[in-house]
Amino acid sequence: MTQKDKLAAQRIYILLGALFITSLVVSNLIFQKFFYWYPFDVEIFGSKLFEISVGILPYPITFLITDLISEIYGKKRANDIVVAGIFASLFSVFIIYAANGVPAIPNSPIDNPTFTHVFGRTILAVASSMIAYLFAQFIDIQIYHFWKRLTQGKHLWLRNNFSTWLSQFVDTFSVVFLLCFFKVLPWDIFKGLLISGFLFKVLVAACDTPFLYLGVYLFRKRFNLKVNEEIDLL
């Protein structure tokens, strides 16, 4: 690979990392709003199926990006992005904590109670999310590369979906459990949120498979990569 190609690959890696970190941080900021996705009018454990937090929307993007980075740049680069995402999320907590501690002026559009009500729970959300996310992402990367080695770089759909399904269940269970444990959410919606969140992520994982194929195809075409070949940025 030429030096020009390496520079291009590094820029793309940075852009993918930026998308990943943005999706992760934003999901922790918006999690308190819930919506109902309407394809099925079904109740399960007293909750509407697919009655879920908007914070779940950016999460599938993070798993798509780590799978793409794992495929093209390798396991180490995917783990590096995960660590960077954790650092960014924790840093966002410190910023919110500082902003919440500064008193609002009388004519501020957002007063202290409103700001605290919206962002005050973010610290617990990020703490819960990071514990779950840490396990889920590393599980995703480990399983992805297990299937990649086993299939010798073939059957991309298999490792994309199998790695995501297990890691998303770990992530969903851990997040919902910890948020209920810290009394951010009531326990009576635990089972409904767990099943709804997991099924939604499974559906999205299946839907993002064509995008992973497209991304891998474009990378291999642009950088003349063979099947199972990875880009070394060093």
C-alpha positions, 0 to 999 in steps of 0.5 A: 500500500502506498503512503497516499493510500495509508493517509486516506485509510487513516482519514477514513478511520478517524471519520468512522471513529468520530461517528462512533463516538458521537453516536455513543455520547448522544445516546447517553444524553437522549435516553430519557425520551421514550417512543413507540414503534408501531409495526406490531400492536402487541403487549408483553409483560405489561409493556408495548412491544417496541416501546423503547428509549430514543437512546437505543437509536444510535447504538446499532450504528456503533456496532456496525462501525466496530464490525466494519473497523474489525473487518478492514482495520483489525481487532486492535483498531476496533478495541482502540475505538471502543476505549476512545468511546468510553473516555469520551462518554466519561468526559461528557459526564464531567462536562454535564456535572460542571454545567449542572453545578453552575447556577442559572441567571433569572432570565435564563431560557432553561432554569436549574430544575429543568436542566437538572431534570433533563441532564441530572440522570445522565451520570447514572445513565452513562455509568450504567451504559459504560459498564454494559457497553464495555462488556458488549463491545468487547464481546462483539469484537471477540466473537466477530474475530472468532467467526472471521478466523473460523470462516477464513474471512468468508460469510460476512453476514454470519459473523456480523449478525452472530456477534451483534446478537449476543453482544446486544443482548448483554448490552440491553440486559445490563443497561436496563437492569442497572437503570432499574437498580438505580431507580432511574426506571421502574422495575415493572417495565424491566422485562418489557424493555429488555425484550423490546430493546433486544428484538429491536436491535436484532432487527436493526442488526439484520437490516444493517448487514447490507450496509456492512457488505457495501462498506467492505466492498468499497474498502476492498475496491478502493485499497485493493484488499483481498478477502481477509486482508486488513489495513495496517495503519502503522 
